């Protein structure tokens, strides 16, 4: 029997909750063996506002994935979004004794010094991501261990979240029966899921447009160098339609998904929709509907651009391409609007490099959940996320080929 490991990703979003169960064999291949998606009820803009409803939805999602996979989930890697997240870049330095090579403890000391930044008392650090190292003024170094020098420096990308929202997120998972292996910023998880090899070799902007928020990540040579959360998403498009036609949000969501396009030129001017309301019937052409949708899409994309340029400089000089993912990216024409706003190559990203239930998760809506599983692969020392298969096989073995596969992937 080959060694194998079960890893679970839990994406607790504003509009949906998605659980993905992955199995990693001894050769490092990631098989998706379970998936469960249910509507989300209890979050607003990525933050839990109703514990009871969110716990119920999380439990339903986990149970659905368990039925497909034939495993019982004990713990999961949980995605984090919300405007309470804070990200910054910090610089650290460590002196190296003359005549000594740089060791792991020197690197750890350098990173620890970079973490010594003032944060609000209620903030909890989620990620400390080293960028490139500098040894005696020579930059561009990925791994300085074993090198000679007297001065080691590093820039790290720090991501922190407010303790209250993070505690509520943990409680939702735990009360639904899943311990939390760790909390992972959604932009990081989505990037691990959808970026291909070419995009990892350059600087790529990742935009994950969800229901309540849009998560932004700038990946420089495969490493997250900047992240942010824009408090707008697909739900705001739905609200615009709801207000214009004076129809309930659920009906507006149906209209958006079935007839909505982000680019008016793609709409058929001759198609007129009649949407029934208890007191009247609203009529709108698909072209007029697109004219309602496009300004909100443009607003979201322009906020993304402004956020990146305020922190990192002109986007056209910084990045080589843009990848848009998340459920809202499924809207036709959104990639064309993004190309217009960013003046860079744009594609819609979906999970790559997995096997098993590929057709089930081959959608931008599953980018975060699959990425959480892949993040769990990178942090393989975490506790087992699920019990063994019900047929008696267990997931206790570690996998000799995993680190080689991940090295190739990144």
C-alpha positions in Angstrom: 0.0 0.0 0.0 1.4 3.4 -1.0 1.8 6.1 1.6 -1.0 8.7 1.4 -2.3 11.7 3.1 -5.7 13.4 3.4 -5.8 17.2 3.3 -9.0 19.3 3.5 -9.6 22.9 2.3 -12.5 24.9 3.7 -13.5 28.1 1.9 -16.0 30.0 4.0 -17.2 32.7 1.7 -19.9 35.3 1.6 -22.1 33.5 -1.0 -20.9 29.9 -0.8 -19.1 27.5 1.5 -16.9 25.0 -0.3 -15.1 22.0 1.2 -12.6 20.1 -0.9 -10.9 16.9 0.2 -7.6 16.0 -1.4 -5.5 12.8 -1.2 -1.7 13.0 -1.7 0.0 9.7 -2.6 3.6 8.8 -2.1 4.6 10.1 -5.6 3.2 13.6 -4.7 0.1 13.4 -7.0 -2.8 15.4 -5.6 -6.2 13.6 -6.2 -9.4 15.5 -5.4 -11.6 12.9 -3.8 -14.4 15.0 -2.3 -16.2 18.3 -2.8 -19.2 19.9 -1.1 -20.6 23.3 -1.9 -23.6 24.9 -0.2 -25.0 28.5 -0.1 -23.5 30.6 2.6 -25.7 32.2 5.1 -24.2 34.3 7.9 -21.3 36.2 6.4 -21.0 39.7 5.1 -18.0 40.9 3.1 -16.0 37.8 4.2 -16.7 38.3 8.0 -18.9 36.1 10.1 -22.0 38.1 11.3 -24.2 35.1 12.3 -22.4 32.3 14.0 -25.3 29.8 14.1 -26.2 30.1 10.5 -22.5 29.9 9.4 -21.9 26.8 11.5 -24.9 25.1 10.0 -23.7 25.9 6.4 -20.1 24.8 7.2 -21.4 21.5 8.6 -23.5 20.9 5.6 -20.6 21.6 3.2 -18.3 19.2 5.1 -20.9 16.5 5.3 -21.5 16.7 1.5 -17.7 16.4 0.8 -17.5 13.5 3.3 -20.2 11.5 1.5 -18.4 11.9 -1.9 -14.9 11.1 -0.5 -15.7 8.3 2.0 -13.6 9.9 4.7 -14.5 11.7 7.9 -13.1 15.2 8.1 -11.4 16.0 11.4 -9.6 19.2 10.5 -9.1 21.6 7.6 -7.1 24.6 6.3 -9.5 27.5 6.4 -9.5 30.5 4.0 -9.6 34.1 5.4 -10.9 37.2 3.7 -12.4 40.5 5.0 -11.3 44.1 5.3 -9.9 43.5 8.7 -6.8 41.9 7.1 -3.7 44.1 7.0 -0.6 43.5 4.9 2.8 45.2 4.9 6.4 44.6 3.9 9.1 44.7 6.5 12.9 44.6 6.4 15.0 42.4 8.7 18.8 42.1 9.2 21.2 39.8 11.0 24.9 39.9 11.5 26.9 36.8 10.6 30.1 36.0 12.5 33.2 36.4 10.4 34.4 33.1 8.9 31.1 31.4 9.5 28.6 30.2 6.9 25.0 31.3 7.1 22.9 28.7 8.9 19.1 28.1 9.4 19.3 29.8 12.8 20.7 32.9 11.1 17.9 33.0 8.6 15.3 32.5 11.3 16.9 35.3 13.3 16.8 37.6 10.3 13.1 36.8 9.7 12.3 37.3 13.4 13.8 40.7 13.3 11.7 41.6 10.3 8.6 40.6 12.3 9.4 43.2 15.0 7.0 45.8 13.6 4.3 47.7 15.5 0.8 46.2 15.0 -2.4 47.0 16.7 -2.9 45.1 19.9 -5.9 43.1 18.5 -4.0 41.9 15.4 -2.8 38.4 14.9 0.0 37.6 12.3 -1.2 34.9 9.8 1.7 34.8 7.3 5.4 35.8 7.3 6.5 35.3 3.8 10.2 35.9 3.0 10.9 37.6 -0.3 14.5 37.5 -1.7 17.5 37.6 0.6 20.5 40.0 0.4 24.0 38.8 1.5 26.6 41.6 1.8 24.7 43.7 -0.6 24.2 41.0 -3.2 20.5 40.6 -3.8 18.2 38.1 -5.6 19.2 35.2 -3.3 16.4 32.7 -2.7 18.2 30.4 -0.2 21.3 31.9 1.6 22.0 28.8 3.8 25.6 27.7 3.4 26.7 31.0 1.8 29.5 33.1 3.3 29.0 36.7 4.4 28.8 39.0 7.4 25.4 40.7 6.8 22.1 38.9 6.0 19.0 40.9 5.0 15.5 40.0 4.0 12.2 41.6 3.1 9.2 39.8 4.4 5.5 40.2 3.5 3.5 40.2 6.7 -0.3 39.5 6.7 -2.3 40.0 9.9 -5.9 39.8 10.8 -8.1 41.1 13.6 -8.4 38.6 16.5 -12.2 38.8 16.7 -13.1 37.9 13.2 -10.4 35.2 13.2 -11.7 33.7 16.4 -15.2 33.6 14.9 -14.0 31.9 11.8 -12.1 29.2 13.9 -15.2 28.7 16.0 -17.4 28.1 13.0 -15.1 25.4 11.7 -14.6 23.8 15.1 -18.3 23.8 16.1 -19.1 22.2 12.7 -16.7 19.4 13.6 -13.5 20.4 11.9 -10.4 21.5 13.8 -8.4 24.3 12.2 -5.0 23.3 10.8 -4.3 26.9 10.0 -5.9 30.1 8.5 -4.7 31.0 5.1 -5.3 34.3 3.3 -7.5 33.6 0.2 -5.3 35.4 -2.3 -2.4 33.2 -1.3 -4.5 30.0 -1.6 -6.0 31.0 -4.9 -2.5 31.8 -6.3 -1.3 28.3 -5.4 -4.2 26.8 -7.2 -4.4 28.7 -10.5 -1.0 30.1 -11.5 0.8 28.2 -14.1 4.6 27.7 -14.4 5.0 30.7 -16.8 3.1 33.0 -14.5 5.2 31.9 -11.5 8.4 32.8 -13.3 7.4 36.5 -13.7 5.4 39.0 -11.7 1.7 38.2 -11.9 -1.4 39.9 -10.5 -4.0 37.6 -9.1 -7.6 38.9 -8.6 -10.1 36.6 -6.9 -13.5 38.2 -7.2 -15.9 36.6 -4.7 -19.3 37.4 -3.6 -18.6 40.0 -0.8 -14.9 40.8 -1.4 -12.2 40.8 -4.0 -8.9 39.4 -2.9 -5.7 40.7 -4.5 -2.3 39.1 -4.7 0.8 40.1 -6.5 3.1 37.1 -7.0 6.7 37.8 -7.8 8.6 34.8 -9.0 6.1 32.5 -7.3 6.1 34.3 -3.9 3.3 36.5 -2.6 4.8 40.0 -2.4 1.6 42.0 -1.9 -1.9 41.3 -0.8 -5.1 43.2 -0.2 -8.9 42.9 0.2 -11.3 45.1 -1.7 -14.7 45.2 0.0 -16.6 44.8 -3.2 -17.6 41.7 -5.1 -20.2 39.9 -7.2 -22.9 40.6 -4.7 -22.7 44.3 -5.4 -23.5 43.6 -9.0 -26.5 41.7 -7.8 -27.6 44.6 -5.6 -27.3 47.0 -8.5 -29.7 44.8 -10.6 -32.0 44.3 -7.7 -32.3 48.0 -7.1 -32.7 48.9 -10.7 -35.5 46.3 -11.4 -36.9 46.5 -7.9 -36.8 42.7 -7.6 -35.6 40.5 -4.7 -31.8 39.8 -4.5 -32.2 36.1 -5.2 -34.1 36.8 -8.4 -31.5 39.5 -9.3 -28.8 36.8 -8.8 -30.6 34.4 -11.1 -30.9 37.1 -13.8 -27.2 38.0 -13.4 -26.0 34.4 -13.8 -28.2 33.6 -16.7 -28.2 36.8 -18.8 -25.5 39.0 -17.4 -22.4 40.0 -19.3 -19.7 42.5 -18.3 -19.3 43.9 -21.8 -22.4 45.5 -23.5 -21.0 44.7 -26.9 -21.5 41.0 -26.1 -25.2 41.4 -25.3 -28.0 40.9 -27.8 -29.9 44.1 -28.1 -33.0 42.3 -29.4 -33.4 40.1 -26.3 -35.7 41.7 -23.7 -36.2 40.2 -20.3 -39.4 40.5 -18.4 -39.0 40.0 -14.6 -42.1 39.5 -12.6 -42.5 41.5 -9.4 -45.5 41.0 -7.0 -46.7 44.5 -7.9 -45.5 44.9 -11.5 -43.4 43.4 -14.3 -40.0 44.9 -15.1 -38.6 44.8 -18.6 -35.0 45.3 -19.5 -32.9 44.2 -22.6 -29.7 42.2 -22.1 -27.8 45.2 -23.5 -29.3 47.5 -20.9 -28.5 44.9 -18.2 -24.9 44.8 -19.3 -24.8 48.6 -19.1 -25.8 48.2 -15.4 -23.2 45.5 -14.8 -20.1 47.0 -16.5 -19.7 50.2 -14.2 -19.5 48.0 -11.1 -17.0 45.6 -12.7 -14.9 48.6 -13.8 -15.1 50.1 -10.3 -13.8 46.8 -8.7 -11.0 46.5 -11.2 -9.9 50.1 -10.9 -9.8 49.8 -7.1 -7.5 46.8 -7.5 -5.3 48.8 -9.8 -5.2 51.8 -7.5 -4.3 49.6 -4.5 -1.4 47.9 -6.2 0.0 51.1 -7.7 -0.1 52.9 -4.3 2.1 50.2 -2.8 4.2 49.0 -5.7 4.2 51.5 -8.6 2.9 51.5 -12.1 1.1 48.3 -12.9 2.3 48.0 -16.6 6.0 48.3 -15.4 5.4 45.9 -12.5 3.5 42.9 -13.8 3.6 40.7 -16.9 0.1 39.5 -16.8 -3.2 39.3 -14.8 -5.1 36.2 -13.7 -8.7 36.7 -12.6 -10.5 33.9 -10.7 -13.3 33.4 -8.2 -17.0 32.8 -8.9 -17.7 36.3 -10.3 -15.0 35.8 -13.0 -17.3 33.4 -14.8 -19.3 36.3 -16.1 -18.7 36.6 -19.9 -16.7 39.6 -21.0 -15.1 40.2 -17.6 -11.7 39.2 -18.9 -12.1 41.7 -21.8 -13.0 44.5 -19.4 -9.9 43.6 -17.3 -7.7 43.7 -20.3 -9.0 47.2 -21.1 -8.5 48.5 -17.6 -5.0 46.9 -16.9 -3.6 47.0 -20.4 -2.0 43.6 -19.8 -2.6 40.1 -20.9 -5.6 38.7 -18.8 -6.9 35.2 -18.5 -9.5 33.5 -16.3 -7.8 31.1 -13.8 -9.1 27.8 -12.7 -7.4 25.1 -10.5 -4.5 23.3 -12.3 -2.2 20.4 -11.6 -4.8 18.1 -9.9 -6.4 14.8 -10.7 -9.3 12.8 -9.5 -12.6 14.8 -9.6 -11.1 17.3 -12.0 -14.3 18.1 -13.7 -16.0 19.0 -10.4 -13.3 21.5 -9.3 -12.3 22.8 -12.7 -14.0 26.2 -12.1 -12.7 29.6 -10.8 -15.3 29.2 -8.0 -13.1 26.4 -6.5 -9.8 28.3 -6.7 -9.5 29.0 -3.0 -10.7 25.6 -1.7 -8.3 23.7 -4.0 -5.5 26.2 -3.1 -6.0 25.5 0.6 -5.4 21.8 0.0 -2.2 22.7 -1.9 -1.2 24.9 0.9 -1.6 22.0 3.2 0.7 20.0 1.0 3.4 22.7 1.5 2.9 22.5 5.2 2.9 18.7 5.5 3.9 18.7 9.2 0.4 19.7 10.2 -1.9 17.1 11.8 -3.8 14.7 9.6 -6.9 16.5 8.3 -9.1 13.5 8.1 -9.4 9.9 9.3 -8.5 7.1 6.9 -10.9 5.8 4.2 -13.8 3.8 5.6 -12.4 0.8 3.8 -9.6 0.6 6.4 -6.9 2.4 4.6 -5.3 5.2 6.6 -3.6 8.4 5.7 -0.8 8.3 8.3 2.2 7.9 5.9 4.3 10.8 4.8 5.3 11.1 1.2 8.9 10.9 0.0 8.2 12.5 -3.4 6.1 15.4 -2.3 8.9 18.0 -1.7 10.4 17.2 -5.1 7.0 17.7 -6.8 6.3 20.9 -4.9 9.8 22.2 -5.8 9.0 21.6 -9.4 5.6 23.2 -9.0 7.0 26.4 -7.5 
